[in-house]
Amino acid sequence: MIRNADLFTMATSGLNASQKLLNTTSNNIANINTEGYVRERTEFTSRLGGGVDFGFTDRVLDVFAQNQLRRDTSSVGEFEAFNNRVESLDNILATEANSISSALTRFFASIQTATDDPTNMPSRDAVLGEAQSMLNRINTLGDFMRVKEEETELQIENTVSTANRLIEQIGDLNEAIQVAQGSSTVDTPSALLNQRDLAVMELSELVAIEVRQSSNADDGIVINLKSGESLVLADGAFNVFAIGGEPDYTSRDLKLQTNYQPPKQNTTINVREQSLGGALGGVYKYREQVLEPAQRDLGKLATTLADTLNTQNRQGMDLDLQLGGDLFTIADFRGINYPENADLSVGVTGRLRPGESGDLTNNDYKITVLTAPTGNPATFDVEVAALTNESRPQLDENNNPITQTLTVTAQAGTYNATIGGIEITFDDGGNYAVGDAFLIQPTRIAAANLTMATTRAEDLAFAKPLRLDTNIDNLGDAKLIGLTISNSFVDNSFVDSRASAFNGDFGLQDASESPSATFGAPVTVRFSSADTYDVLDNSGQIISTVSGASDLNNLLAQAKQSGTPAWPPEFSALDDYPGYDFSLEGIPKPGDEFTFDYNTNGINDNRNAYDLASLQQGDFVRLSNGTQGNKATFNEAYSSLVSQVGSASAASKIDLEAAKIMQTQSSDWFESSAGVSLDEEAANLIQFQQSYAAAARILSTAQQMFDTILQVSR
């Protein structure tokens, strides 16, 4: 049977209710500036017999608005982290003071000036000075990007540490909330819930997350990454990020490490950094989509520029009448061992194959041992696979992975040519095993490691080392239109397949020096008719005869391809022997002769200086990583690099502005329910004061009635 409450009981319950409402309102006002505080509201129900119950205080918020705010916060965190870093890189690349393009222009302009008088030392010094200035800019940008790379890795490490702290904190709060919920049925543990929501919001700035309530109705929450991996479970268990980097330990990647208690074993879960979102995702996006490609593109440009200039200078003759040498030193690169390798003390070293920079891409390469080494020196098969900077297979224009299988020799000083214009050497007698893998990065820090190979202006090879003498008795009108020198590499032992016909002693090889025991280097072309000619060595022996020549272009190349007898196999076995050729125009007469000779005392010759200057307009830098790569000039390649970074910076600004607008809207939506309004709370305060006074009046009236009844009864 339900009894009706008396006046005293109803007044007391009303007084307590008003007191609680005043407490709630006061708490809202007091915490108006408290970060993460959510407005509270106390609700009551009427007792069946009269009066009011104890009431229940809960937070007022819109869960949908809260989830939307978290998502928008993640977007702002991602775009802000990305934009800040891209903008910094863009500012450096686009600044005139750091522009490689202007340095390139001045360098080639100085060569053009020097062609007027190739023996003028001030002009030569100016060329060398502009070369050093150009190199300084390349080094500066290379060092800047390397520092940015190190900063990015440290930022990843610090952000991961912060995220793990928040993940652990949320897990602990989950447990504390469940304990508080079990010990009280009156109010929700608002302070703990606010702390947890604040930690979740901070975590959403770092990574994009999905939050859902526990199915146990215990106010626990489950937090997952967008890709589905769990960070926090409803029971308080959590997983933390682990930083790795295989094989490149300087390039941090992420995994999730479970946090199970013994005897249950922990495990590691791979995380896709591309889908992380938040500030951490923004940093990874910057590293993988902008910084590392730009770093490798700069290295590719620097390496190609240096190799192209080196190649052309080697094809000339310097002021000391010697064959030209390298102007720049391109650093070798050591392969990084994968941790599963059988013997981590052995490895792979790579270098650019001289003159092959036109094949250079910005790819990394994975070298995998396919067969067990046999023999002495050891030989075995390896696979060379091109990788993107994100360690994914590089695809060609047909969407097939770019790979190469070749047999290599593990011997000191033996280089094995591979795809991409590089060559690799394996440690002498190294203990290699099937499955061993190595990562080589030809262009990653190439710009920072490029150095000058000479400081002598005399080493600038402005002259051609050969001249073509026309016999004064020639009767025809054939004239020289082009003398090309494609190779001047000196190796009279012919161990290196790059050997040319130059003997390194101011001349061309005779029969005792050449790779053939019969013939010396080809030096003379003698015509027997307008379309028939003999190629002779320096002792007058006929090496080969060409009949029915359709034109007079590249006469030695024609002899190599269609001459009779066939071109000596010892010549053909080398990469580019003899390393020179010439073309004529006009009609030769029988008996006309043209003879190569070393350009002795030809210091006033500026032919190779013109060739050096013309490199500015040549397409040398490979743009595409596919097998059919387009090429661009040095200035175009640098402009492409600046344009790519600039486009990424401009796009990120737009994305950031849009994300901030969305965050503002979702924040207003959330605050409309969860935020404290002083006007509303002030009105509530007056209302609850009045209700408290009214309840107190009822209580005093009940007391008076009770006193009257006592007096009557006396």
VOGU-3710 file (C-alpha; in Angstrom, 3 decimals, decimal comma):
1> mirnadlftm> 0,000/0,000/0,000  1,368/3,381/-1,005  1,069/6,081/1,632  0,689/9,692/0,744  3,625/11,810/1,825  3,023/14,378/4,499  3,635/18,078/4,049  6,939/17,907/5,924  8,291/15,116/3,707  7,277/16,864/0,490
11> atsglnasqk> 8,856/20,105/1,660  12,072/18,363/2,617  12,327/16,550/-0,744  11,607/19,786/-2,593  14,243/21,586/-0,553  16,828/18,884/-1,289  15,879/18,889/-4,965  16,289/22,644/-5,229  19,598/22,412/-3,397  20,836/19,826/-5,886
21> llnttsnnia> 19,698/21,935/-8,809  21,537/24,908/-7,349  24,650/22,737/-6,919  24,469/21,577/-10,525  24,002/25,115/-11,815  26,803/26,412/-9,628  29,092/23,652/-10,866  28,304/24,567/-14,488  29,098/28,220/-13,840  32,290/27,405/-11,933
31> nintegyvre> 33,587/25,200/-14,810  32,720/27,485/-17,692  36,443/27,902/-18,484  37,429/24,308/-17,726  38,736/22,561/-20,838  36,690/19,535/-21,764  33,903/20,284/-19,298  30,431/19,210/-20,452  27,338/20,955/-19,101  25,428/18,929/-16,501
41> rteftsrlgg> 21,731/18,685/-15,869  19,829/17,185/-12,923  16,485/15,559/-13,576  13,866/14,402/-11,085  10,826/12,194/-11,097  7,790/12,531/-8,877  7,261/10,022/-6,066  4,032/8,082/-6,220  2,969/9,195/-2,738  4,019/12,781/-3,239
51> gvdfgftdrv> 7,226/14,739/-3,218  10,235/14,255/-5,459  12,962/11,596/-5,626  16,704/12,129/-5,171  17,237/13,022/-8,826  19,930/12,011/-11,311  22,703/14,297/-12,587  24,004/13,587/-16,047  25,984/15,355/-18,741  24,203/17,071/-21,623
61> ldvfaqnqlr> 25,757/16,364/-24,990  24,911/15,256/-28,514  26,889/12,101/-29,270  26,556/12,633/-33,028  27,907/16,174/-32,725  30,748/14,913/-30,556  31,724/12,218/-33,075  31,570/14,711/-35,929  33,782/17,115/-33,994  36,321/14,341/-33,468
71> rdtssvgefe> 36,361/13,538/-37,166  36,767/17,190/-38,134  39,486/17,600/-35,497  41,367/14,692/-37,076  41,072/16,323/-40,497  42,405/19,644/-39,213  45,247/17,867/-37,434  46,202/16,016/-40,604  46,047/18,964/-42,991  47,721/21,317/-40,526
81> afnnrvesld> 50,647/18,962/-39,939  50,965/18,380/-43,688  50,613/22,036/-44,679  53,091/23,406/-42,144  55,814/21,083/-43,345  55,117/21,345/-47,060  54,988/25,118/-46,840  58,412/25,184/-45,193  59,896/23,026/-47,949  58,174/25,058/-50,661
91> nilateansi> 59,545/28,325/-49,267  63,093/27,005/-49,401  62,854/25,584/-52,921  61,092/28,624/-54,387  63,435/31,203/-52,859  65,733/32,784/-55,429  68,647/32,646/-52,985  68,422/28,845/-52,963  67,360/28,291/-56,564  69,461/25,772/-58,439
101> ssaltrffas> 67,956/27,014/-61,684  69,622/30,428/-61,471  72,910/28,809/-60,433  72,711/26,519/-63,467  72,132/29,494/-65,743  75,157/31,368/-64,387  77,358/28,278/-64,594  76,622/27,599/-68,252  76,863/31,316/-69,054  80,396/31,324/-67,617
111> iqtatddptn> 81,342/28,423/-69,910  79,996/30,319/-72,914  82,139/33,286/-71,929  85,188/31,056/-71,580  84,778/29,707/-75,117  85,940/33,080/-76,471  89,410/32,451/-75,102  89,855/28,919/-73,735  93,345/29,672/-72,414  92,243/32,690/-70,340
121> mpsrdavlge> 92,733/31,715/-66,689  90,345/34,281/-65,158  87,582/32,919/-67,395  88,459/29,385/-66,350  88,495/30,422/-62,691  85,054/31,974/-63,158  83,715/28,667/-64,512  85,144/26,770/-61,560  83,755/29,381/-59,157  80,259/29,118/-60,637
131> aqsmlnrint> 80,539/25,334/-60,482  81,339/25,567/-56,762  78,490/28,036/-56,239  76,086/25,692/-58,024  77,342/22,780/-55,951  76,900/24,788/-52,738  73,231/25,332/-53,567  72,740/21,673/-54,341  74,469/20,701/-51,079  72,455/23,264/-49,118
141> lgdfmrvkee> 69,149/21,916/-50,390  70,342/18,342/-49,899  71,405/19,060/-46,315  68,147/20,915/-45,651  66,093/17,959/-46,825  68,207/15,547/-44,812  67,666/17,669/-41,687  63,944/17,820/-42,449  63,944/14,068/-42,793  65,563/13,689/-39,369
151> etelqientv> 63,122/16,206/-37,867  60,201/14,308/-39,368  61,377/11,047/-37,856  61,727/12,703/-34,441  58,261/14,235/-34,800  56,858/10,807/-35,584  58,562/9,399/-32,496  57,284/12,196/-30,229  53,760/12,024/-31,637  53,662/8,260/-31,193
161> stanrlieqi> 54,816/8,674/-27,587  52,018/11,194/-26,939  49,443/8,963/-28,643  50,495/5,956/-26,560  50,196/8,003/-23,369  46,672/9,048/-24,318  45,712/5,499/-25,311  46,895/4,192/-21,948  45,132/7,023/-20,123  41,851/6,293/-21,892
171> gdlneaiqva> 42,136/2,620/-21,020  42,709/3,456/-17,357  39,766/5,884/-17,352  37,565/3,222/-18,906  38,279/0,981/-15,930  37,820/3,802/-13,410  34,451/4,772/-14,918  33,216/1,216/-14,717  34,205/1,041/-11,043  32,510/4,372/-10,332
181> qgsstvdtps> 29,374/3,300/-12,151  29,184/0,140/-10,092  29,506/1,979/-6,785  26,919/4,706/-7,426  23,431/4,694/-8,878  22,745/8,359/-8,193  24,942/10,328/-10,591  27,191/9,584/-13,532  30,945/9,993/-12,903  30,979/13,201/-14,935
191> allnqrdlav> 34,509/14,262/-14,006  35,934/10,940/-15,185  33,840/11,012/-18,347  35,032/14,544/-19,121  38,635/13,527/-18,618  38,175/10,567/-20,924  36,402/12,632/-23,597  39,163/15,233/-23,440  41,807/12,523/-23,870  39,842/11,039/-26,762
201> melselvaie> 39,619/14,468/-28,409  43,363/14,971/-27,994  43,945/11,519/-29,485  41,707/12,396/-32,440  44,057/15,285/-33,217  46,878/12,766/-33,597  45,107/9,896/-35,421  41,706/9,475/-37,021  39,605/7,250/-34,760  36,136/5,746/-34,525
211> vrqssnaddg> 34,511/5,723/-31,071  31,555/3,588/-30,067  29,887/2,785/-26,782  30,309/-0,564/-25,107  27,436/-3,000/-25,577  27,472/-3,669/-21,809  25,767/-0,353/-20,929  28,593/0,443/-18,508  29,750/3,697/-20,141  32,834/1,971/-21,506
221> ivinlksges> 33,985/2,925/-24,996  35,814/1,119/-27,786  38,281/3,088/-29,922  39,434/1,838/-33,311  41,579/3,284/-36,041  39,773/4,111/-39,281  41,303/0,983/-40,766  39,685/-1,131/-38,040  42,540/-1,926/-35,644  41,556/-1,566/-31,990
231> lvladgafnv> 43,343/0,937/-29,771  41,185/0,768/-26,617  38,690/-1,907/-25,615  35,676/-1,396/-23,367  37,234/-3,359/-20,498  40,206/-1,002/-20,374  42,604/-3,178/-22,380  44,576/-1,242/-24,974  47,144/-1,543/-27,743  50,042/0,851/-28,288
241> faiggepdyt> 51,997/1,954/-31,347  55,418/0,432/-31,852  58,019/2,170/-34,017  60,038/0,088/-36,436  61,987/0,541/-39,639  63,046/-2,448/-41,688  65,508/-2,466/-43,174  66,009/1,296/-43,022  65,924/2,014/-39,298  66,102/5,771/-39,972
251> srdlklqtny> 62,704/5,658/-41,699  60,212/4,863/-38,977  57,082/2,861/-39,701  54,258/1,898/-37,349  52,869/-1,287/-35,890  50,369/-1,959/-33,118  51,715/-3,856/-30,130  49,134/-5,710/-28,055  49,149/-5,228/-24,293  48,080/-8,626/-23,014
261> qppkqnttin> 48,980/-9,837/-19,550  50,938/-13,094/-19,106  50,573/-15,921/-19,845  48,857/-14,619/-22,986  51,486/-13,723/-25,549  51,611/-10,334/-27,200  51,646/-9,888/-30,934  52,348/-7,147/-33,457  49,823/-5,840/-35,983  50,855/-3,920/-39,075
271> vreqslggal> 49,393/-0,427/-39,515  48,828/1,334/-42,818  50,336/4,767/-42,257  48,526/6,085/-45,343  45,148/5,740/-43,591  46,124/6,990/-40,144  44,718/10,495/-40,463  45,292/13,114/-37,780  48,607/14,860/-37,199  50,498/11,565/-37,323
281> ggvykyreqv> 48,918/10,720/-40,671  49,734/14,222/-41,917  53,409/13,801/-41,030  53,556/10,423/-42,788  51,745/11,866/-45,801  54,292/14,693/-45,959  57,208/12,320/-45,633  56,040/9,791/-48,185  54,294/12,006/-50,743  56,430/15,156/-50,678
291> lepaqrdlgk> 59,693/15,092/-48,726  61,131/11,751/-49,791  60,153/12,095/-53,484  61,578/15,639/-53,515  64,740/14,451/-51,780  65,242/11,687/-54,327  64,349/13,927/-57,281  66,954/16,428/-56,115  69,490/13,614/-55,777  68,629/12,370/-59,261
301> lattladtln> 69,031/15,865/-60,708  72,341/16,442/-58,903  73,732/13,057/-59,917  72,661/13,404/-63,546  74,067/16,922/-63,760  77,405/15,866/-62,287  77,673/12,720/-64,416  76,744/14,543/-67,628  79,350/17,244/-67,015  81,923/14,646/-65,993
311> tqnrqgmdld> 81,267/12,619/-69,139  81,636/15,611/-71,432  84,758/16,866/-69,666  86,323/13,387/-69,955  85,759/13,594/-73,696  87,920/16,723/-73,886  91,530/17,738/-73,375  92,551/20,065/-70,551  95,052/22,909/-70,475  97,830/20,438/-69,601
321> lqlggdlfti> 97,102/18,608/-72,896  95,857/15,609/-70,931  92,555/13,807/-71,292  89,868/15,467/-69,212  88,845/14,053/-65,864  85,856/14,342/-63,551  84,695/17,739/-62,320  82,487/16,304/-59,558  82,716/13,301/-57,271  79,519/11,254/-57,015
331> adfrginype> 79,448/9,316/-53,762  78,967/5,545/-53,650  76,078/4,177/-51,597  76,164/1,250/-49,186  73,280/-1,206/-49,137  71,255/-1,662/-45,948  70,967/-5,237/-44,667  67,550/-6,674/-43,969  67,546/-7,942/-40,360  66,783/-11,537/-41,402
341> nadlsvgvtg> 70,034/-11,867/-43,377  72,253/-14,797/-42,449  75,382/-12,676/-41,956  74,882/-8,989/-41,205  78,614/-8,274/-41,583  78,519/-8,637/-45,379  76,707/-6,309/-47,719  76,400/-4,601/-51,072  77,912/-1,356/-52,337  76,514/0,526/-55,296
351> rlrpgesgdl> 77,537/3,400/-57,505  76,357/5,177/-60,608  77,692/3,614/-63,751  79,704/6,472/-65,329  77,900/7,979/-68,281  74,646/6,107/-67,534  72,840/8,771/-65,489  70,214/9,042/-68,228  68,816/5,742/-66,900  68,810/6,925/-63,279
361> tnndykitvl> 65,421/7,069/-61,540  64,444/8,138/-58,028  63,719/4,540/-57,057  65,237/2,505/-54,280  66,229/-1,070/-55,117  65,900/-4,338/-53,230  68,647/-6,874/-53,999  67,652/-10,449/-53,141  69,986/-13,471/-53,318  68,250/-16,214/-55,319
371> taptgnpatf> 70,836/-19,015/-55,455  73,601/-20,272/-53,188  77,088/-18,917/-54,021  79,376/-21,353/-55,809  82,983/-21,255/-57,016  85,893/-18,997/-56,194  85,269/-16,148/-56,575  81,680/-16,879/-55,642  78,970/-16,376/-58,249  75,226/-16,488/-57,660
381> dvevaaltne> 71,951/-15,148/-59,013  70,200/-12,119/-57,559  66,974/-10,258/-58,240  67,007/-6,482/-58,470  63,553/-4,992/-57,820  62,760/-1,295/-58,137  60,858/0,137/-55,153  59,047/3,380/-54,510  60,125/5,460/-51,522  57,227/3,785/-49,669
391> srpqldennn> 58,898/0,389/-50,261  56,191/-0,745/-52,674  57,070/-2,332/-56,048  57,647/0,224/-58,796  55,393/-0,516/-61,766  56,209/0,117/-65,402  53,859/1,613/-67,977  52,110/-1,773/-68,260  51,586/-1,984/-64,475  54,147/-4,743/-64,079
401> pitqtltvta> 56,825/-4,656/-61,349  60,215/-3,524/-62,642  62,683/-6,317/-61,822  65,856/-7,838/-63,200  67,576/-11,169/-62,579  71,326/-11,398/-63,137  74,343/-13,463/-62,186  76,877/-11,592/-60,064  80,388/-12,223/-58,816  81,352/-11,543/-55,200
411> qagtynatig> 84,815/-10,127/-55,722  86,345/-6,884/-54,566  86,374/-4,301/-57,349  84,038/-6,290/-59,609  80,960/-4,242/-60,410  77,826/-5,784/-61,847  75,663/-3,524/-64,023  71,967/-3,426/-63,104  68,852/-1,533/-64,113  68,570/2,169/-63,391
421> gieitfddgg> 72,068/3,115/-64,532  73,754/1,746/-61,411  76,198/-1,049/-60,704  76,758/-3,054/-57,542  79,636/-4,955/-55,985  79,526/-7,674/-53,346  82,055/-8,167/-50,566  84,968/-10,398/-51,493  84,354/-13,899/-50,124  81,179/-12,740/-48,378
431> nyavgdafli> 79,005/-15,305/-46,649  75,841/-14,755/-48,692  72,847/-17,070/-48,382  69,655/-17,626/-50,328  67,037/-15,113/-49,208  69,504/-12,443/-48,087  68,216/-9,019/-49,090  69,712/-5,534/-49,244  68,181/-2,110/-49,798  70,133/0,416/-51,847
441> qptriaaanl> 69,099/4,062/-52,178  71,071/5,675/-55,017  69,538/9,156/-54,870  68,302/9,626/-51,294  71,235/11,687/-50,009  73,143/12,070/-53,276  72,656/15,852/-53,393  74,116/16,348/-49,933  77,115/14,089/-50,677  78,108/15,564/-54,042
451> tmattraedl> 81,560/17,195/-53,991  84,015/18,862/-56,373  86,607/16,521/-57,866  89,033/19,298/-58,795  89,995/22,789/-57,739  92,296/23,418/-60,718  90,958/25,598/-63,519  93,470/23,870/-65,785  91,422/20,652/-65,460  88,560/22,141/-67,448
461> afakplrldt> 88,815/20,214/-70,725  87,769/22,848/-73,254  89,615/21,292/-76,208  88,961/18,092/-78,132  91,714/15,505/-77,670  91,565/14,513/-81,363  91,661/16,334/-84,633  90,921/14,982/-88,078  93,592/15,785/-90,655  92,578/15,991/-94,287
471> nidnlgdakl> 95,232/14,824/-96,717  96,426/17,779/-98,764  96,356/15,599/-101,872  92,630/14,891/-101,576  90,809/15,596/-104,822  87,184/15,365/-103,680  85,135/18,047/-101,965  84,206/15,918/-98,889  84,511/17,983/-95,719  84,229/17,228/-92,037
481> igltisnsfv> 80,842/18,077/-90,519  81,133/16,314/-87,203  83,793/14,725/-85,023  82,396/12,970/-81,965  84,269/11,624/-78,979  82,046/9,377/-76,917  84,624/7,591/-74,766  88,110/8,460/-73,563  88,414/5,977/-70,705  91,985/4,750/-70,442
491> dnsfvdsras> 92,610/1,122/-69,509  95,388/-0,495/-71,490  94,814/-3,753/-69,591  91,184/-3,872/-70,819  89,971/-5,302/-67,520  87,287/-2,657/-67,586  84,921/-2,973/-70,552  84,739/0,823/-70,784  88,265/1,001/-72,252  88,774/3,277/-75,267
501> afngdfglqd> 91,474/3,574/-77,925  93,287/6,352/-76,038  96,555/5,082/-74,565  96,869/7,798/-71,924  100,219/8,889/-73,345  99,102/11,631/-75,723  98,147/9,218/-78,477  96,069/6,326/-79,752  96,843/2,646/-79,260  99,030/0,831/-81,740
511> asespsatfg> 98,894/-2,922/-82,320  101,012/-3,609/-79,230  98,639/-1,622/-77,019  95,183/-2,334/-78,484  92,899/-5,222/-77,434  93,615/-6,884/-80,809  96,951/-8,578/-81,314  96,705/-7,809/-85,029  95,431/-4,275/-85,381  96,008/-0,987/-83,706
521> apvtvrfssa> 93,244/1,527/-83,149  91,431/2,726/-86,305  92,907/6,063/-87,275  92,541/6,482/-91,063  89,680/6,322/-93,558  90,740/6,015/-97,205  88,224/6,166/-100,037  88,452/3,981/-103,137  85,217/5,413/-104,550  82,490/7,824/-103,506
531> dtydvldnsg> 80,732/5,115/-101,460  83,542/2,692/-100,661  86,275/3,170/-98,101  88,868/1,314/-96,021  89,449/1,772/-92,307  93,162/1,487/-91,422  95,098/1,365/-88,173  98,144/3,514/-87,434  100,487/1,017/-89,141  98,525/1,171/-92,396
541> qiistvsgas> 96,783/-2,212/-92,053  93,230/-2,395/-93,374  90,929/-3,293/-90,511  87,702/-3,379/-92,549  86,202/-2,160/-95,823  82,754/-0,630/-96,328  81,152/-0,875/-99,770  78,021/0,890/-100,991  77,736/3,342/-98,121  74,414/5,177/-98,356
551> dlnnllaqak> 75,810/8,247/-96,601  78,989/9,472/-94,961  77,714/9,709/-91,409  79,584/7,932/-88,589  82,008/6,149/-90,870  83,609/3,986/-88,156  80,219/2,870/-86,877  79,302/1,766/-90,410  82,496/-0,247/-90,594  81,696/-1,861/-87,281
561> qsgtpawppe> 78,237/-2,858/-88,475  78,726/-3,848/-92,127  82,427/-3,839/-92,910  84,322/-6,682/-94,567  86,170/-8,390/-93,050  84,124/-8,116/-89,894  85,122/-5,655/-87,217  87,686/-7,265/-84,877  85,796/-9,117/-82,124  88,217/-7,760/-79,513
571> fsalddypgy> 87,028/-4,262/-80,444  83,351/-5,238/-80,410  83,654/-6,931/-77,009  84,254/-3,548/-75,346  81,433/-1,121/-74,552  82,504/1,708/-76,828  85,719/1,153/-78,751  87,494/3,144/-80,120  85,334/5,898/-78,569  85,399/8,349/-81,469
581> dfslegipkp> 83,894/8,747/-84,945  83,356/11,355/-87,645  80,984/12,327/-90,444  81,547/13,985/-93,824  79,538/15,825/-96,423  80,335/16,157/-100,103  81,674/13,623/-102,574  85,091/12,043/-101,930  87,369/10,925/-104,743  89,385/7,693/-104,868
591> gdeftfdynt> 92,503/8,040/-102,775  91,095/10,724/-100,449  92,246/10,158/-96,856  91,163/11,425/-93,440  93,330/10,656/-90,410  92,805/10,990/-86,642  95,637/12,467/-84,628  96,042/13,527/-81,016  95,404/17,261/-80,676  98,933/18,087/-79,586
601> ngindnrnay> 99,377/21,750/-78,538  95,678/22,351/-79,235  95,160/24,517/-76,157  93,328/27,182/-78,184  90,742/24,622/-79,256  87,301/25,421/-77,748  85,229/22,656/-79,363  84,612/20,747/-76,150  83,823/23,991/-74,310  80,992/24,544/-76,804
611> dlaslqqgdf> 79,813/20,995/-76,142  79,894/21,643/-72,391  77,861/24,812/-72,803  75,312/23,066/-75,030  74,517/20,566/-72,261  72,203/23,179/-70,748  69,719/22,599/-73,578  69,988/18,806/-73,631  67,380/16,391/-72,263  69,291/14,289/-69,739
621> vrlsngtqgn> 67,204/13,979/-66,556  64,804/11,075/-66,571  61,309/12,013/-65,396  59,358/8,751/-65,488  60,278/5,685/-63,446  58,754/3,400/-66,083  60,890/1,605/-68,621  60,152/4,304/-71,207  61,149/7,343/-69,197  60,764/10,806/-70,686
631> katfneayss> 63,668/13,174/-70,166  64,031/16,865/-69,439  66,716/19,523/-69,243  68,333/20,336/-65,905  66,305/23,533/-65,525  63,095/21,750/-66,482  63,776/18,983/-63,978  64,330/21,483/-61,176  61,248/23,468/-62,201  59,252/20,234/-62,113
641> lvsqvgsasa> 60,503/19,548/-58,583  59,592/23,048/-57,395  56,224/22,839/-59,137  55,328/19,524/-57,509  56,102/20,797/-54,022  54,379/24,120/-54,744  51,239/22,378/-55,991  51,142/20,208/-52,888  51,530/23,314/-50,712  48,747/25,212/-52,502
651> askidleaak> 46,374/22,252/-52,363  47,087/21,665/-48,674  46,209/25,290/-47,861  42,801/24,868/-49,462  42,246/21,550/-47,687  43,238/23,083/-44,350  40,924/26,066/-44,742  38,009/23,793/-45,647  38,754/21,487/-42,707  38,860/24,409/-40,273
661> imqtqssdwf> 35,465/25,626/-41,477  34,037/22,158/-40,950  35,594/21,985/-37,486  34,119/25,366/-36,549  30,662/24,225/-37,609  30,862/20,923/-35,745  32,297/22,713/-32,681  29,355/25,132/-32,671  26,993/22,188/-33,038  28,599/20,377/-30,116
671> essagvslde> 28,797/23,485/-27,930  25,128/24,231/-28,530  24,302/21,222/-26,364  27,400/20,563/-24,271  28,644/24,107/-23,699  27,799/26,210/-20,659  25,673/29,325/-21,334  25,992/31,954/-18,615  22,666/33,504/-19,566  20,894/30,176/-19,274
681> eaanliqfqq> 22,628/29,255/-16,039  21,880/32,693/-14,541  18,185/32,240/-15,329  18,287/28,752/-13,824  19,982/30,113/-10,742  17,141/32,587/-10,130  14,555/29,897/-10,773  16,156/27,388/-8,453  16,663/30,026/-5,771  12,962/30,747/-5,917
691> syaaaarils> 12,048/27,073/-5,785  14,422/26,616/-2,854  12,784/29,557/-1,038  9,330/28,173/-1,794  10,272/24,733/-0,498  11,715/26,349/2,617  8,463/28,263/3,041  6,509/25,017/2,843  8,812/23,553/5,451  8,318/26,527/7,784
701> taqqmfdtil> 4,541/26,345/7,241  4,566/22,667/8,104  6,558/23,505/11,238  4,032/26,158/12,254  1,137/23,749/11,708  2,924/21,135/13,755  3,525/23,640/16,561  -0,162/24,665/16,473  -1,248/21,051/16,731  1,057/20,572/19,729
711> qvsr> -0,374/23,658/21,426  -3,967/22,500/20,819  -3,197/19,105/22,227  -1,857/20,530/25,464
//
